[in-house]
Amino acid sequence: MLDSVCEVDDRTSVEARFGLSRCRADGIGRRCDVRVGAWSLDREGMSRPGVLATALDHVLGESLAVHRPKGWWTTTSELTIDFLAPFDPQSRLQATADPIQVELRGGYAQARLIDERGFVVAEGSTWAHHLPPRGAPALPLVRPWNEPASTVATIEDHLRFERLPSPADSVLLTLRASASWTNIFGLVHGGVWTCLSEIAAAQLLREHNPKLTTARLHVAFVRAARGDGPITVTARARHVGSAFAVVDVLGRAADDTLCTISTVTARSRTDRTGPTRDACGALARG
């Protein structure tokens, strides 16, 4: 994800279509409101935690982008998310991020998503790189119009991805209309890559052990992909047990260039009984 300008106020942006609003400074970090909807559900009626990736990716990137040298740009190189609690498809969440280490060429930041009850739904972290200008500035691209999130019923309808035939031990998804899900530089948004990777892993695990739910996701962004053709993600299970699983997911551009390398872990969960941290960091009981 390129973090040149905050796009939350542009209703055609990926951020706005994933429910982000009111992005603002919060001390040395960033804060953003997040409203999810029915589009966060898959066709099985389950809330997909991957839809939260755009919010975390955004506030993490913004918290570091403000520290870069003037005229430079920022790219996310790694994004890690721990999904700690379920969320309602009509949730109102708040995403906050703070830079932990700031360097001349990038830095490290941490974030969390908190629901209206004060429960931490997810925590995330990122490593980002600041890069000097390269040649003439890229001209912003006009994204093709897509339906607002409020008018679609599932994440499949929202992103408009498809599942393609693949070997029995894998899941292959393609996003043909990738141009609709780019940042202002015409590059596929990191939150979209992350969301697709989580969905592919979840679909694969549903066929092997449906009791498992996504717990952690780590994405390494090795190359950017322009929204000039279909992108794909391919999930393959490395281990599936009764209570824990590990899935690898590779994301590729239209020309088959490797763009993302993801590891998704899943766990068998019951209702929360132990302590959790609220928005103030204090221990609360779930």
N, C-alpha and C positions, 0 to 999 in steps of 0.2 A: 504494500500500500504506500503510495506517495502522499506525504503530509505537507503539501505546499500551502494550501489554504484550507480552512475549515468549511466543509460543504453542508453542514447540518441545515442551514437555512434555505438551501436549494431543494425544493420539493421533488425534483427529478433525481436527486442524488441517491446513492446506495444507502447512505446513512439515514436520510429522511424516510426512505421506503422500508427500512428496518426499524422504524419507530423512534429514532433519535430526535431530540429537540433541546433547545435552550443550552447549548454548549457554552461553557463559561469558565473563567479562571476561578480557581479555588486555592488560595494561598500560592504555593509554588507549583500546584498541579492543575488538573482539569476536572470538571464535573459536568454531567450530561443527564437529562431526563430520558427515560426509555419507556415506551408504551408498546407492548406486544399485542397481538390479536389472534384471530382464528388462523391466520396464515402461519402461525408457529406450530400448528399441528400437522402431523403426517396423515396419510390416508388410513392409518390404523387408529387414529384418534389420540395419538401420543404426542405430547409436547416435545419438540426436538431441541435439545440444549444448544445445538450448533447455531441456532438463530441468534444467540446472544453474542456470538463472536464479533460481529460488526461493532457493537457498542464498546466492547473491551478494546478491540483493535484501535478504534477511533480515539478514545480518551488516553490510552497509553501512548499512541503516536503523537497526539497533540501536546502531551505533557513534556515530551522530549524535543519536539520540533521547535518550540519557542526558544530553545537554548542553542540552536545551530547558528553558525556564522551567516551574516546577511548575504542573500543571494544563493545560498546553498539549498539543497532539498534533502528530505529525509525518507528513508525506506525501512520498513520492518524486515528484519532478517530472521527472527524467531518469535513465535507466539505460543505461549503455554497457558492453558485454561484448566482449572479444576472445577468441576461441577459439583456443588456441595448440597444442593437442595432442589426439589422440584419447584416449578413455577406455574402459576395459573395462566391459561392462554389470554386472559384479559389483564395481566399484571401491569402495574405501574412500578417501574424500577428506577433506581438511581445508580449511575456508573461514576466512580471516582477513580482518579489515578494520580500518582505522585512519582516524580523522578527520584530514584534511589542513588544512581551514580551517573554523573554527567561528564562526558569527555569531549574533546575537540571534535572527534570523528564519530560521535554517537553517544550511547548510554543505555542504561537499564532502568526500567520503570515497573511498578506494581500497581494493580487495580483490583477493585471489587465491585460486584453488583449486589445491591441491597433492595429487598422488597419493602412493601408498605408496612409490614409487621416488624421490620428491623432485622430480619433474618438475612444472612449472607447467602445468596443464591449461587454465586460463582466468584472465584478469584482468578486473576490472570497476571501474567508478566510478559515483558517483551525485551528483546535486544534490538536496538535500532542503529542504523548507520547514517551519518550526515555525509553527503557527497557534494563535491564542488560542481558548478555548472559545466555542462558538456556541450559545446557548440551553441547554436542558436536555441533560444527557449522553445520548448514544445508548445504548439498551439493547442489550447483546450478543444476537445472534441464535443460535439453535440450528441448526447445520448438519445437513442430512439425512445419514444414514449412507451411506458409500460403502465399497466393498471395500478392504481393506488393499492396499498396493502389491505386497506379496509374492505375491498370489494372481492377478495379472493378467499377461498375456503381452506386451503391447505398450503403447506410449504411447496408441494409439487406444483400447484397452480401458480404460486407466487414467483418462484424462480423459473418455472417452465423447463425443468430438466426431464430427461428420459432415461430409462434403464435399457441398456443394450444387451444382446446375448453375450455371454462370457462363460469361461469354464466353470464347472460346478463349485469349485472352491474359491470363487471370486465374485465381486459385484462391480460392474462397469456402468457409470453414469456419465451422461453427456449433457452439457449446457450449450445448446446451439446458438441461442441469442445472447452470446457473451457481451456484445456491444451495449446491451441494456444495463450491464452490471459492472461498469468501469468507473474509475475516478476521472477527474477532469483532464488527465493526460492520456486517456484512452487505454489504460491498463486495468486488467481485471482486478477487482477489489480483493484485498486479503481476507476480509470477512466473508466474502462469497466463497473463495477457495476453502476456507476453514469449515463453513457450513456444509458445503457439498461433501467434504471429506468425512465429517461426522455422520452424515446421512448414509453414505456408502458403507461405512463400518457398521452402523446400526442395522442396516438391511441385511448385511452378511450375517451378523450375530443372531438376528431374529430367526434365521433359518437353522441355526445350530443350537442356540440356547436362548430362548426368548425371555428368560428371567433376568438376563444381564442388561444393565443400563450404562450408558456412557459416563465415565468418571473423570477421565483426564484426556486431554488432547494436546499434543505438541506438533507444531508445524514449522518446518524450516523452509523459508522462501528462497530458493536457489536462483531463480530467474523470473523476470516479469513476463506476463503474456498480454499482448494487445488483444482488444476485443474485435478481432477481424476474422473470427471463425470459431467453430465449436471447440470447447475445451472439454477434457475428460478427467475423471478420477476413477482409479481402480483400487479396490480394497481386497486384501488377502489376509486371512487369519494366520497368525503365527502360533497362537495357543488359544484353545477354548476349553475351559474347565467348567466345573459345576458352579464356581463362585467368582471366577476371574478369567479375563480374556485379554489378548493383545492382538491388535490388527494393524497392519501397515497399509498406508494409502498413498499412492503416487498420483500427482496431478500433472497433466500434460497440455501444452498449447495445441493449436490447430495443426502445426507442423510437426507434432509429436515430440517437441522439445520438453524435457523434464523441467517443471516449474516449482513443484512443491513436494516435499517428503514429509509425511505425517505418521505419527504413532498415536493410536487411539487405544486406551485401556477401558475396560468395562467391568463392573462389579455387580454382584447380587446384593440388593439392598432391602432393608426393612424400614419401618418408620423410625425416625430419629428419636433416640432416647437420651443421648449424652448432651454435653454443653455445646453451645454454639456462640459465636460472637456477633453482637449486634452492631449497628452502625457506628456506635461510639467506641467499639473495641471491648466493651464490657462483656463478661460472661452472662449468657441468658440461657434459659431452659427451653428446648423445643417441645 
